[in-house]
Amino acid sequence: MQRTRIKICGLTRPQDVQAAVAAGADALGFVFYPKSPRYVTAAQAGALMSALPPFVSTVALFVNASIDEVRAVAAVAPFAQLQFHGDETVEQCAAIAAAVGRPFMRVFRVRPETTGADLLAEEALCRAASPLFSSLLLDTFVDAYGGAGKVFDWNVIPAELAPRVVLSGGLTVDTVAGAVRQVHPYAVDISSGVEQAKGIKDAAKIDAFSAAVRMADHEA
């Protein structure tokens, strides 16, 4: 039985971090994009990260940030991994990751015309560009940075790629079990689907989301 990893993204409050940890989340995402309603400062994120137990990974989400901006956050908030969610080139991702000595995920925003070959080619490009590349995170293309709660067609994901990707984009408590059973991704990533309001998580939804993933794993 494969255990699908769970990432809860867009955390801003201590009680939400505690709820995610209690629900068994493998990774917590912190958004360093000032235009996001889930934005946290480096100091805020550092305080939230300092309260974490061991073996819970922390992910820093950036959108078109400079090397200096990422360095400044890394000095205060000791995140384990980078997530590039903007229009960064593969070369820019590789350079920033090298500058702060962290692995990185690169978001691929899936369009209606995206093919499986496009996804495989993107992954190969990233792997060739940097030994610090860890995974593609598949999100839905919208005219903004973030999936806006929209789902893309999971059938586009090649079966050989699925066990290496992080699946995002419009997942909810009600849809995640189907996603896990159909796609068999390495991990699932959720933000708005477990919120009361933007940036404010709902502990009951986080619990239910985690339980749905575990149930789907057990059935797989």
C-alpha positions in Angstrom: 0.0 0.0 0.0 1.4 3.4 -1.0 1.1 6.1 1.5 0.1 9.4 -0.2 1.9 12.3 1.4 -0.1 15.3 2.5 0.8 19.0 2.2 -1.3 21.7 3.8 -0.4 25.0 2.3 -1.1 28.7 3.2 -0.7 28.4 6.9 -0.8 31.7 8.9 -1.8 30.8 12.5 -0.3 28.7 15.3 -3.6 26.8 15.8 -3.7 25.9 12.1 -0.2 24.6 12.2 -1.1 22.5 15.2 -4.2 21.2 13.5 -2.2 20.1 10.4 0.4 18.4 12.5 -2.2 16.6 14.6 -3.9 15.4 11.4 -0.7 13.8 10.2 0.4 16.3 7.5 3.8 15.5 6.1 4.5 19.0 4.9 3.3 22.5 5.7 3.4 25.3 3.1 4.1 29.0 3.9 3.4 31.7 1.3 5.9 34.5 0.8 4.0 36.3 -1.9 2.9 39.7 -0.6 -0.2 39.8 -2.8 -1.6 36.6 -1.4 -4.2 36.6 1.3 -2.2 33.8 2.9 1.0 35.8 2.9 3.3 35.6 6.0 6.4 37.5 6.7 9.7 35.7 7.3 9.4 36.5 11.0 5.9 35.1 11.3 6.8 32.0 9.4 10.0 31.5 11.5 7.9 31.6 14.7 5.4 29.1 13.3 8.2 26.8 12.1 10.0 26.9 15.5 7.0 25.2 17.1 7.0 22.2 14.8 8.0 18.7 15.9 10.7 16.8 14.0 9.9 15.1 10.7 7.3 17.6 9.5 8.7 19.3 6.4 8.4 23.0 5.7 7.9 24.4 2.2 8.4 28.1 1.3 6.3 29.3 -1.6 7.6 32.1 -3.7 6.3 33.9 -6.8 8.9 35.6 -9.0 11.2 36.4 -6.1 14.8 37.4 -6.4 17.7 35.5 -4.9 18.2 38.2 -2.3 14.5 38.0 -1.2 14.7 34.2 -0.8 18.0 34.5 1.0 16.4 37.0 3.5 13.5 34.6 4.2 15.9 31.6 4.6 17.9 33.5 7.2 14.9 33.9 9.5 12.5 31.0 8.5 14.4 27.7 8.3 12.3 26.1 5.5 13.3 22.7 4.1 12.2 23.1 0.5 11.3 25.8 -2.0 8.2 25.9 -4.1 8.3 28.2 -7.2 4.8 29.2 -8.2 5.4 32.1 -10.6 6.9 32.6 -14.1 10.4 31.7 -13.0 12.5 30.0 -15.6 14.1 26.6 -14.8 17.5 28.4 -14.7 16.2 30.9 -12.2 14.7 28.2 -10.0 18.0 26.3 -10.1 20.0 29.4 -9.3 17.9 30.4 -6.3 17.9 26.8 -5.0 21.7 26.6 -5.2 22.0 30.0 -3.5 20.1 28.9 -0.4 21.1 25.2 -0.6 17.5 23.9 -0.6 15.7 21.4 -3.0 12.8 22.9 -5.0 9.5 22.0 -6.5 8.4 23.8 -9.6 4.7 24.4 -10.3 3.4 23.4 -13.7 0.1 25.1 -14.3 -1.9 22.7 -16.5 -3.9 24.2 -19.3 -6.7 22.5 -21.3 -4.3 21.9 -24.1 -1.5 20.5 -22.0 -0.4 16.9 -22.9 1.3 14.2 -20.9 4.3 14.6 -23.1 4.5 18.3 -22.0 4.6 17.2 -18.4 7.3 14.6 -19.0 9.4 17.1 -21.0 9.1 19.7 -18.2 10.2 17.2 -15.6 13.2 16.1 -17.7 14.2 19.8 -18.2 14.1 20.5 -14.5 16.1 17.4 -13.6 18.7 18.2 -16.2 19.0 21.8 -14.9 19.6 21.1 -11.2 20.3 18.2 -8.8 18.2 20.1 -6.3 15.0 19.6 -8.3 12.6 17.4 -6.3 9.3 17.4 -8.1 6.7 19.0 -10.3 3.6 20.3 -8.5 0.7 20.2 -10.8 -1.9 23.0 -10.4 -4.6 24.3 -12.6 -3.9 27.2 -15.0 -5.8 30.3 -14.2 -5.0 34.0 -14.8 -3.4 34.3 -11.4 -0.7 32.7 -9.2 -2.5 29.8 -7.6 -5.2 27.3 -8.7 -8.1 29.4 -7.3 -9.8 26.2 -6.3 -10.1 24.9 -9.9 -9.5 21.3 -11.0 -7.8 20.2 -14.2 -8.2 17.0 -16.1 -6.2 14.4 -14.2 -6.2 12.0 -17.2 -3.4 14.1 -18.7 -0.9 12.9 -16.1 1.1 10.0 -17.5 1.0 6.9 -15.3 4.8 6.8 -15.1 5.0 10.4 -13.9 2.2 10.2 -11.3 4.2 8.5 -8.5 6.7 11.5 -8.6 4.3 14.5 -8.7 2.5 16.6 -6.1 -1.1 17.0 -7.1 -2.8 20.3 -6.4 -5.6 22.4 -7.9 -9.1 22.4 -6.5 -8.8 19.4 -4.2 -11.4 19.1 -1.5 -12.4 16.7 1.3 -15.0 15.3 -1.2 -12.7 14.9 -4.2 -9.3 13.9 -2.8 -10.1 10.2 -2.4 -11.1 10.0 -6.1 -7.9 11.8 -7.0 -5.7 9.5 -5.0 -7.4 6.4 -6.5 -7.3 7.6 -10.0 -3.9 9.4 -10.2 -1.8 7.7 -7.4 0.3 10.8 -6.9 3.3 10.9 -4.6 1.5 13.7 -2.6 -1.5 15.9 -2.5 -1.5 19.6 -1.8 -4.4 21.6 -0.5 -5.0 25.2 0.7 -8.4 26.8 0.0 -10.2 23.4 0.3 -9.5 23.3 4.1 -10.3 26.9 4.9 -13.0 28.8 6.8 -11.8 32.0 5.1 -8.7 32.9 3.1 -5.7 32.2 5.3 -7.8 30.8 8.1 -7.9 27.0 8.2 -10.6 24.7 9.5 -9.3 22.0 11.8 -12.3 19.7 11.1 -11.7 20.0 7.3 -8.0 19.3 7.7 -8.9 16.2 9.7 -11.5 15.0 7.2 -9.1 15.6 4.3 -6.4 13.6 5.9 -8.8 10.8 6.7 -10.1 10.7 3.1 -6.5 10.3 1.8 -5.8 7.5 4.3 -9.0 5.7 3.3 -8.2 6.0 -0.4 -4.7 4.6 0.3 -6.1 1.7 2.2 -8.5 0.9 -0.7 -5.8 1.2 -3.3 
